[in-house]
Amino acid sequence: MDGPVPLPTLLSQVLVAYTMEFDNEAEHRLPHTTTDYGTTAGALTAPWLVSMAMWWNCIRHVTDEGITVAELERRARTHTNLDGMRRWGYVWIETAPDGRKSTRANWVLRAKPGGRKAKEIWQPLFGVMEKRWQRRFGGEVMDRLHESLMSIDQHLDSALPDCLPILGYGILSKNREAKKDARKPKLQPAVDIGCRDQSLPAVLARVLLAFAIEFETDSKLSLAICANVVRVLDAKGVRVRDLPIVSGVSKPAISMAMGILRKFRVAEIVADPSGGKWKVVRLTAAGRQAQSHYLESLAAVEGRWHKRYGAETIRRLRESLEELAGDGTAKGSPLFEGLEPYPDGWRAAVRRPATLPHYPMVLHRGGYPDGA
């Protein structure tokens, strides 16, 4: 794309890089199991490996004493993959506590040994990450980034969670009923802002989510689909096998997005017009309109943010993000300095990303930011 990198792309790439680096460190320290790469040698308690998102939306709130689903979702301000967290070895679910009539809201979650171990290891990692990024990028840059994020965050809806929610139906960031007033947010401090986490990943997530919800108010396609898939397509076609490489998101994430795009007849999968053996994905006429609308909507939302939060605030935020993100590619982004996985990590066994996603694809499959 010509012109400056969209603000949500910069926010996304910094958040994705932080999450991937956090996940690599957590994997290195936590005894775990994976579907394709086995179980940590000698581990007695080895939950299935998940991403940082599952800390925010579940594990940090679950104790040995138990917490109801209703209370968990009130505290997290989003939902988790309940059955997944049970199957993966993090929580027990008691569906009929104290003989009462069982409803989802009163189910009680208690930490399994794997959940307790994960909580013990994950919680201090945020401090480790803060020190690491301060050393890598410089205290002045990180302080400026955090201050500019907080100057926006203090005006956002207090109901926004401290993480990006697991993407729902249509790969939307939030249901459409919750988005109806997104274009006219109240410019006032949130009543209970003090209870919200103010660490870098939490503030990044809330600011990014606020942008996504506002964008999706005027778009039938989610920001996740537009930024990662519609953005890289054209009328000539892109090979299906190349989409994960050029977008930065996983094959399962691409597959989900393509289901939506084909449903709305925005894109189609056809034989390669040049005679190649690989199928290609190309935009339809409606798809080209959707791509133009995506770019126009990005500019419109960012323009409103300039007026709402102040041009100087957005400028400072952009400058700080650009110093970290660069062009978002492996060759041109300082963020990739922290993304080298440990030799025994699962990411060491797969293709290294060439670019970071332009919006996190947080799916029910464990919450990984690239949909892995």
C-alpha positions as CSV (number, residue, x, y, z in Angstrom):
1,M,0.0,0.0,0.0
2,D,1.1,3.5,-0.7
3,G,1.3,6.1,2.0
4,P,2.0,5.7,5.7
5,V,1.4,2.3,7.3
6,P,-2.1,2.2,8.8
7,L,-2.2,2.8,12.6
8,P,-3.9,-0.6,13.4
9,T,-1.2,-2.4,11.4
10,L,1.5,-0.8,13.6
11,L,-0.4,-1.6,16.8
12,S,-1.0,-5.1,15.6
13,Q,2.6,-5.9,14.6
14,V,4.0,-4.7,17.9
15,L,1.4,-6.7,19.9
16,V,1.9,-9.8,17.7
17,A,5.7,-9.6,18.2
18,Y,5.4,-9.1,21.9
19,T,3.0,-12.1,22.1
20,M,5.2,-14.4,20.0
21,E,8.3,-13.5,22.1
22,F,6.3,-14.0,25.3
23,D,5.0,-17.4,24.0
24,N,8.5,-18.6,23.1
25,E,9.8,-17.8,26.6
26,A,6.8,-19.4,28.3
27,E,7.2,-22.5,26.2
28,H,10.9,-22.7,27.2
29,R,10.0,-22.5,30.9
30,L,6.7,-24.4,31.2
31,P,6.5,-28.2,31.0
32,H,4.0,-28.8,28.2
33,T,2.8,-31.0,25.5
34,T,2.0,-30.3,21.8
35,T,0.2,-32.2,19.1
36,D,3.1,-32.4,16.7
37,Y,6.2,-32.1,18.9
38,G,5.5,-34.2,21.9
39,T,5.8,-33.6,25.6
40,T,8.6,-32.0,27.7
41,A,10.9,-34.7,28.8
42,G,10.4,-35.9,32.4
43,A,7.3,-33.6,32.9
44,L,4.8,-34.9,35.4
45,T,2.3,-32.1,34.7
46,A,2.3,-31.1,31.0
47,P,-0.7,-29.1,29.8
48,W,-1.2,-28.6,26.0
49,L,0.7,-25.4,25.0
50,V,-1.4,-22.3,24.5
51,S,-0.7,-18.6,23.8
52,M,-0.6,-15.5,26.1
53,A,-4.2,-14.7,25.3
54,M,-5.4,-17.7,27.4
55,W,-3.6,-16.1,30.4
56,W,-5.6,-12.9,30.0
57,N,-9.0,-14.5,29.4
58,C,-8.7,-17.4,31.8
59,I,-5.7,-18.6,33.8
60,R,-4.9,-15.4,35.7
61,H,-8.4,-15.4,37.3
62,V,-8.6,-19.1,38.2
63,T,-7.6,-20.4,41.6
64,D,-7.7,-23.6,43.6
65,E,-10.8,-22.3,45.5
66,G,-12.7,-21.9,42.2
67,I,-14.4,-19.2,40.2
68,T,-17.8,-19.3,38.4
69,V,-17.9,-18.8,34.7
70,A,-20.0,-15.7,35.2
71,E,-17.4,-14.2,37.6
72,L,-14.5,-15.2,35.3
73,E,-16.1,-13.4,32.3
74,R,-16.9,-10.3,34.5
75,R,-13.3,-10.0,35.5
76,A,-11.8,-10.8,32.1
77,R,-14.4,-8.8,30.3
78,T,-14.3,-11.4,27.5
79,H,-14.9,-15.1,27.1
80,T,-12.4,-18.0,27.0
81,N,-12.4,-21.4,25.3
82,L,-13.8,-23.2,28.3
83,D,-13.9,-26.7,26.9
84,G,-10.4,-26.2,25.4
85,M,-8.9,-25.1,28.7
86,R,-10.4,-28.2,30.3
87,R,-9.2,-30.6,27.7
88,W,-5.8,-29.0,27.5
89,G,-5.2,-29.6,31.2
90,Y,-5.5,-26.1,32.8
91,V,-8.8,-26.2,34.6
92,W,-11.4,-28.5,36.2
93,I,-15.0,-27.6,35.4
94,E,-17.7,-28.5,38.0
95,T,-21.0,-28.2,36.2
96,A,-23.4,-28.7,39.1
97,P,-21.8,-27.1,42.2
98,D,-23.5,-27.7,45.6
99,G,-26.4,-29.5,44.0
100,R,-27.7,-26.4,42.4
101,K,-29.4,-26.4,39.0
102,S,-26.5,-26.4,36.5
103,T,-26.2,-23.4,34.2
104,R,-23.1,-22.3,32.3
105,A,-22.9,-19.2,34.4
106,N,-22.6,-21.0,37.7
107,W,-20.2,-23.7,36.5
108,V,-17.1,-23.5,38.8
109,L,-13.6,-23.5,37.4
110,R,-10.6,-24.7,39.5
111,A,-7.0,-24.7,38.5
112,K,-5.5,-28.1,37.6
113,P,-1.8,-28.7,38.5
114,G,-1.0,-27.6,34.9
115,G,-2.9,-24.4,35.3
116,R,-1.2,-23.7,38.6
117,K,2.2,-24.2,37.0
118,A,1.3,-22.1,34.1
119,K,0.2,-19.3,36.4
120,E,3.4,-19.5,38.4
121,I,5.5,-19.2,35.3
122,W,3.5,-16.8,33.1
123,Q,2.8,-14.1,35.7
124,P,6.5,-12.9,36.2
125,L,7.2,-13.0,32.5
126,F,5.6,-9.7,31.9
127,G,8.3,-8.1,34.1
128,V,10.9,-10.0,32.2
129,M,9.5,-8.8,28.9
130,E,9.3,-5.2,30.0
131,K,13.0,-5.2,31.0
132,R,14.0,-6.9,27.8
133,W,12.2,-4.4,25.6
134,Q,13.5,-1.5,27.6
135,R,17.1,-2.7,26.8
136,R,16.4,-3.5,23.2
137,F,14.5,-0.3,22.1
138,G,15.5,2.2,24.8
139,G,13.7,3.5,27.8
140,E,12.7,6.8,26.1
141,V,11.0,5.1,23.2
142,M,9.1,2.7,25.4
143,D,8.0,5.4,27.8
144,R,6.8,7.5,25.0
145,L,4.9,4.6,23.5
146,H,3.3,3.7,26.8
147,E,2.3,7.4,27.5
148,S,0.7,7.9,24.1
149,L,-1.2,4.7,24.4
150,M,-2.4,5.6,27.9
151,S,-3.6,9.0,26.7
152,I,-6.0,7.2,24.4
153,D,-6.8,4.3,26.7
154,Q,-8.0,6.5,29.5
155,H,-11.0,7.6,27.3
156,L,-11.9,4.1,26.0
157,D,-14.9,2.0,27.1
158,S,-14.2,0.5,30.5
159,A,-15.7,-2.8,29.3
160,L,-12.9,-3.5,26.8
161,P,-10.8,-6.5,27.9
162,D,-7.1,-6.5,28.6
163,C,-6.5,-8.7,25.5
164,L,-8.0,-9.2,22.1
165,P,-11.0,-11.5,22.3
166,I,-11.1,-14.8,20.6
167,L,-12.5,-13.8,17.2
168,G,-16.1,-14.8,16.9
169,Y,-18.5,-15.6,14.0
170,G,-17.4,-13.9,10.8
171,I,-14.0,-13.4,12.4
172,L,-15.4,-10.2,13.9
173,S,-13.7,-8.5,16.9
174,K,-17.1,-8.0,18.7
175,N,-20.7,-8.8,18.0
176,R,-22.5,-6.2,16.0
177,E,-24.9,-5.2,18.8
178,A,-21.9,-4.2,20.9
179,K,-20.6,-2.0,18.0
180,K,-23.6,0.2,17.3
181,D,-22.2,3.2,19.2
182,A,-18.6,2.8,18.2
183,R,-18.5,5.8,16.0
184,K,-19.6,8.1,18.8
185,P,-17.7,7.0,21.9
186,K,-17.9,9.1,25.0
187,L,-14.8,11.1,25.4
188,Q,-14.5,10.7,29.2
189,P,-12.4,8.6,31.6
190,A,-13.7,5.1,32.2
191,V,-15.3,4.8,35.6
192,D,-13.3,1.8,36.7
193,I,-10.1,2.4,34.8
194,G,-8.1,1.6,37.9
195,C,-8.9,-2.1,37.7
196,R,-7.6,-2.5,34.1
197,D,-4.1,-3.8,33.6
198,Q,-1.8,-1.0,32.4
199,S,1.1,-3.2,31.1
200,L,2.1,-2.7,27.4
201,P,0.3,-5.7,25.9
202,A,-2.9,-4.9,27.7
203,V,-3.0,-1.3,26.6
204,L,-1.9,-2.1,23.1
205,A,-4.8,-4.7,22.9
206,R,-7.5,-2.3,24.2
207,V,-6.4,0.6,21.8
208,L,-6.3,-1.8,18.9
209,L,-9.6,-3.4,19.7
210,A,-11.3,0.0,20.0
211,F,-10.0,0.8,16.5
212,A,-11.2,-2.6,15.1
213,I,-14.7,-2.2,16.6
214,E,-15.1,1.3,15.2
215,F,-13.8,0.1,11.8
216,E,-16.2,-2.9,11.8
217,T,-19.2,-0.6,12.5
218,D,-19.2,0.4,8.8
219,S,-17.8,-2.8,7.3
220,K,-19.4,-6.2,6.6
221,L,-16.0,-7.7,6.7
222,S,-13.8,-7.8,9.8
223,L,-10.6,-5.8,10.2
224,A,-8.8,-9.2,10.6
225,I,-10.0,-10.4,7.2
226,C,-9.4,-7.1,5.4
227,A,-6.0,-6.5,6.9
228,N,-4.6,-10.0,6.4
229,V,-6.3,-11.3,3.3
230,V,-8.2,-8.7,1.3
231,R,-5.2,-6.4,1.5
232,V,-2.9,-8.9,-0.4
233,L,-5.3,-10.0,-3.1
234,D,-5.8,-8.5,-6.5
235,A,-7.8,-9.2,-9.7
236,K,-5.0,-11.3,-11.2
237,G,-4.8,-13.8,-8.3
238,V,-2.4,-14.9,-5.6
239,R,-1.5,-18.6,-5.3
240,V,-3.4,-20.2,-2.4
241,R,-0.2,-21.7,-1.1
242,D,1.5,-18.3,-0.9
243,L,-1.2,-16.6,1.2
244,P,0.3,-17.6,4.6
245,I,3.7,-16.3,3.5
246,V,2.5,-12.9,2.3
247,S,0.0,-12.3,5.0
248,G,1.9,-13.7,8.0
249,V,-1.1,-15.7,9.3
250,S,-1.5,-19.5,9.4
251,K,-3.2,-21.8,6.9
252,P,-6.2,-22.5,9.3
253,A,-6.7,-18.7,9.7
254,I,-6.5,-18.2,5.9
255,S,-9.0,-21.1,5.5
256,M,-11.5,-19.5,7.9
257,A,-11.1,-16.1,6.2
258,M,-11.6,-17.6,2.7
259,G,-14.9,-19.1,3.9
260,I,-16.2,-15.7,4.7
261,L,-14.8,-14.1,1.5
262,R,-16.4,-16.7,-0.7
263,K,-19.7,-16.5,1.2
264,F,-19.9,-12.8,0.4
265,R,-18.5,-13.4,-3.1
266,V,-15.6,-11.0,-2.4
267,A,-13.0,-13.6,-3.6
268,E,-12.9,-16.7,-5.7
269,I,-10.5,-19.6,-6.0
270,V,-9.8,-20.5,-9.6
271,A,-7.2,-22.3,-11.8
272,D,-4.1,-20.2,-12.4
273,P,-4.8,-18.2,-15.6
274,S,-1.1,-18.5,-16.5
275,G,-1.3,-22.2,-16.6
276,G,0.4,-23.0,-13.4
277,K,-0.6,-26.1,-11.4
278,W,-1.5,-24.1,-8.2
279,K,-5.0,-22.7,-7.5
280,V,-5.1,-18.9,-7.1
281,V,-7.4,-16.6,-5.1
282,R,-8.5,-13.4,-6.8
283,L,-10.8,-10.6,-6.0
284,T,-14.2,-10.3,-7.7
285,A,-15.6,-7.0,-8.7
286,A,-17.3,-6.9,-5.2
287,G,-13.9,-7.7,-3.8
288,R,-12.2,-4.8,-5.4
289,Q,-14.9,-2.5,-4.0
290,A,-14.3,-4.1,-0.6
291,Q,-10.6,-3.5,-0.8
292,S,-11.1,0.1,-1.6
293,H,-13.7,0.5,1.2
294,Y,-11.2,-1.1,3.6
295,L,-8.5,1.5,2.8
296,E,-11.0,4.4,2.9
297,S,-12.4,3.2,6.2
298,L,-8.9,2.9,7.7
299,A,-8.3,6.5,6.8
300,A,-11.7,7.7,8.0
301,V,-11.3,6.1,11.5
302,E,-7.8,7.4,11.9
303,G,-9.0,10.8,10.9
304,R,-11.7,10.7,13.6
305,W,-9.0,9.6,16.1
306,H,-6.9,12.7,15.2
307,K,-9.9,14.9,16.1
308,R,-11.0,12.9,19.1
309,Y,-7.7,12.2,20.8
310,G,-5.5,15.0,19.3
311,A,-3.2,15.1,16.3
312,E,-0.1,15.3,18.6
313,T,-1.1,12.2,20.5
314,I,-1.6,10.2,17.3
315,R,1.7,11.5,15.9
316,R,3.7,10.5,19.0
317,L,2.0,7.1,19.0
318,R,2.8,6.6,15.3
319,E,6.4,7.6,15.8
320,S,7.0,5.3,18.7
321,L,5.3,2.3,16.9
322,E,7.2,3.0,13.7
323,E,10.5,2.8,15.6
324,L,9.7,-0.7,16.8
325,A,7.8,-2.1,13.8
326,G,9.7,-0.7,10.9
327,D,8.1,-2.2,7.8
328,G,6.9,-5.3,9.6
329,T,9.0,-7.7,7.6
330,A,11.8,-10.0,8.7
331,K,14.4,-7.8,6.9
332,G,13.0,-4.4,7.9
333,S,11.5,-4.7,11.4
334,P,13.5,-4.4,14.7
335,L,10.7,-6.5,16.2
336,F,12.2,-9.6,14.6
337,E,15.3,-9.4,16.8
338,G,13.3,-10.9,19.6
339,L,11.5,-13.6,17.6
340,E,14.2,-16.2,17.3
341,P,12.7,-19.3,18.9
342,Y,14.6,-21.6,21.3
343,P,16.0,-24.6,19.4
344,D,13.6,-26.9,21.1
345,G,10.5,-24.7,20.6
346,W,7.8,-25.6,18.1
347,R,8.4,-22.4,16.0
348,A,12.0,-23.5,15.4
349,A,10.6,-26.5,13.5
350,V,8.3,-24.5,11.1
351,R,8.9,-21.9,8.4
352,R,10.1,-18.6,9.8
353,P,7.6,-15.8,9.1
354,A,8.6,-13.3,6.4
355,T,6.2,-10.7,7.8
356,L,4.1,-10.0,10.8
357,P,0.3,-10.1,10.5
358,H,-1.5,-6.8,9.9
359,Y,-4.1,-7.8,12.5
360,P,-3.9,-10.6,15.1
361,M,-5.9,-13.7,14.3
362,V,-6.7,-14.9,17.8
363,L,-8.6,-18.1,17.3
364,H,-10.1,-20.7,19.6
365,R,-7.2,-23.1,18.7
366,G,-5.1,-21.7,21.6
367,G,-5.1,-18.0,21.0
368,Y,-1.9,-17.7,19.0
369,P,-1.7,-14.2,17.4
370,D,-1.0,-15.6,13.9
371,G,-3.8,-18.2,14.1
372,A,-1.3,-21.0,14.4
